[in-house]
């Protein structure tokens, strides 16, 4: 996982979305946080550093993000990419759900 975040946001996400660090560790082998790396997407250097640390080539990796700029940057470096559609919210309430469920697309295309 690669996230542009700060410590307060990351602590909230871990608690609210994952129920704690132990559950983050169940989903991801590696977690790369911009505030710890002192780099941020879509800068090429953050992608290259992730590849270096995990010992992989870009063409061996699938990068998923909801930002077009981040997806385009990863694609230019040779990553397989997928732009995730996310729910749109207003004042904390979902007002529009994605037209397609990107997790199903991952299962269909990448986990065969």
Beta strands, then each sheet from edge to edge (+ up, - down):
strand 1: 2-3
strand 2: 32-33
strand 3: 62-65
strand 4: 80-83
strand 5: 88-90
strand 6: 93-96
sheet 1: 1+ 2+
sheet 2: 3+ 4+
sheet 3: 5+ 6-
end
